[in-house]
Amino acid sequence: MTPLLRLLTEAGPLAAFFIANSQAGIMVGTAVFMVAITLSLGVSWRMERRIPVMPAVGAGFVLIFGGLTLWLQSDLFIKIKPTLVNLLFAAVLFVAHITKRNVMKRLLGTVLSLSDDGWRTMGIRWAWFFLFLAVVNEVVWRSLDTDAWVNFKVFGIMPLTLLFSALQTPLIMRHQIPEGTATPVPPGAPHGAGDRPAP
């Protein structure tokens, strides 16, 4: 996909959620959010014949907790959705770090080429960041009204995520493996053995 289309598929559902909530309230906003995020996944599949893991998980939570919100007419469920999603991502990355499994490389290995140390460091940083987002979401929805929480979700979480991503640039530059310099992996070698630059 082009960068513009990718941005629309990622930010479009949030924009639709914000507009619908401001015009008709959280219930209509939630319904619109569910439809918009389903359409965004459809566009991703049509354009790339694949759906990225994290957006797919996030969409699944939106559909489940959005459905509960509409069914029970309680905005509690859509408000705690970001908390649970971020806790899930944090837990996966913490467990991966402890068990020395390179989850970040599996997710981003087609985009970045880093050393194993680089992937591990990035993974633990993102784990703490997801935990931070979960805590902040809990504080915001418990302390502010619904419209303020929606504003935070749309104009707070995404900018914070983009800023955190940008702050990882020095780490990426420090651990990036130049293309074509990875050591060939012999048959039967451990996973990740070819991540070190050739001498």
Secondary structure, DSSP 8 states (H G I E B T S, - for coil): --HHHHHHHHHHHHHHHHHHHHHH-HHHHHHHHHHHHHHHHHHHHHHHS---HHHHHHHHHHHHHHHHHHHHT-THHHHHHHHHHHHHHHHHHHHHHHTT--HHHHHHTTT--B-HHHHHHHHHHHHHHHHHHHHHHHHHHHHS-HHHHHHHIIIIIHHHHHHHHHHTHHHHHHHB--TT-B----TT--TTGGGSB--
